[in-house]
Amino acid sequence: MKVLALNGSPRKNGNTAVLLEKVLSPLMEAGWETELVQIGGQKIHGCRGCQKCLEKQDERCVFDDDILNGILEKMLAADAMILGTPCYFSDMSAEMKALVDRAGYVAFVNGGLFQGKIGAAVVAAGSGGATHAFDSINHMFLMSRMLVPGSTFWNIGYGRDEKEVVSDERAMENMRHLGRAIAWLGKATAPHMASFPA
């Protein structure tokens, strides 16, 4: 099985990356194919509301001038996706918001391309506001008919300086558990995906 982790932080080796790597570790141990892709700091623009994806029904965004379609292909090929973001003004990063809006909408209007996939949100925060960012990503998962595993707490880690989140012991244990939960859920549901309710 394959899991895709997307880092929405412009800090490639920052706290969001640390959290995502911690989630991926038990999945690697369970034999999953893992990939961590950098979104933050890359060229990706917001949805323009043109409705061309609805009109064309070709599982792509009509705008092919940034990273979106390449990332969307990876999302469609994955059994599970973990979207990680830093908390900016109580919400996800601009790059992650652009990805959620465009990839989520393309998938939605093309017959629910994400349905049955596993989705987990992970948020790195310096202080407050992380729950709202966490909820925002989960909204896309839930309206896409995805499976959203729980863990020992919200999937949030606290740290301002680079890699400071490592000292958040609750977050580290939560991320390890989240990885194990995704592995378990993938194994439990894989035989039944062909009959997932549309």
PyMOL commands that set and color helices and strands:
alter all, ss='L'
color gray80, all
select helices_A, chain A and resi 15-29+52-56+68-77+94-109+130-143+164-167+169-195
alter helices_A, ss='H'
color red, helices_A
select strands_A, chain A and resi 2-7+33-38+80-86+118-125+156-158
alter strands_A, ss='S'
color yellow, strands_A
deselect
rebuild
show_as cartoon
